[in-house]
Amino acid sequence: MKISDYLKKEFCIMDLKATNKEAAIREIACLLSDRGKVKDKERFIQDILERESLGSTGIGHKIAIPHSRTDVIDGFAIGFGRSRAGIDFKALDDDKVNLIFLMGADPQELNLYLRLLAELSKLLMENAFRRELLSVSTAEEVVEVIKKFEGAGATIK
Amino acid sequence: MAIQTIAVSISGSNASLITAKYAIYLAKQLQAKLSAIYVVDEKSLHELLKSRIFVEIEAVEYEHDLKNQGKTSLERIVKMAESKGVNCEPLLLEGVIHEEVVNKTKELAADLLVIGDLKEVLSAREVFYDEGERIFRESPCPVVVVKNPLEVERLYKVL
């Protein structure tokens, strides 16, 4: 299973309107809900914020991965949002966040969820991957960049 | 060479029930011993903690839930096997999935390892990282990759 199996162009926001963490989470969650991926939008947002209360998912390098296991999602869902100005996520490096991946999974899908999170974290550790996500113009290109790096043999260590 | 011992690797997903059913079918037909292996994916947990996507309390909770899922899945498969007159040894392990499965298969001196269908591989990277691929490549014995769930269900039903 790969991130690109789940992250489609319809689930990407190239220019978030939100200017704070909760609003950004809400904006991406609303998109996933509008696309039929979430059974209860408010519960989903609440579950994500509850996880955030344990510690910020702003992991540095301008990235945040808010996530939660939640029974308001069937299987697995992921949305992407990019903020030009950056959002204060109380990230580990205190820098603003520009790239946000919002993820939720059915509590039964433990292994799938762990592997997809681990896969995304591996991709995001690559400078070139982050750079390309920051520079692309369209949602189609976001998906193409992800596919390109998922298939990149050059990253084998 | 008679096939006396069969190992099956399961993940706790619904798809891995199909894998288990085929392993039970083979064990019954070949009158072989069956061992079902579930590995708690500590590698992913460790990576997520290291990259700070998980906080400590979250990782502990996931580990606990993975163990419970493994236990429940194994119990279910043991019961399924029993219902077909097959003895199945449940093995709940922790660590890096492919390493644990391969090592346990060696330790059991299994004649056959049954695994679920492999995903489509896009790159050399995936061959290196995908646990299923690595089990397939590093197994010490012949590997059966289970496909065609409908046919497996049919075989299991008439067993």
Interface residues (C-beta under 8 A of the other chain):
Chain A: M1 K2 R51 L54 G55 T57 I59 G60 I65 H67 L92 P107 E109 L110 N111 L112 L114 R115 L117 A118 E119 S121 K122 L124 M125 K147 E150 G151 A152 G153 T155 I156
Chain B: S11 G12 S13 D41 K43 S44 L45 E47 L48 S51 R52 I53 V55 I57 E58 Y62 D65 L66 Q69 K119 L122 S123 A124 R125 E126 F128 Y129
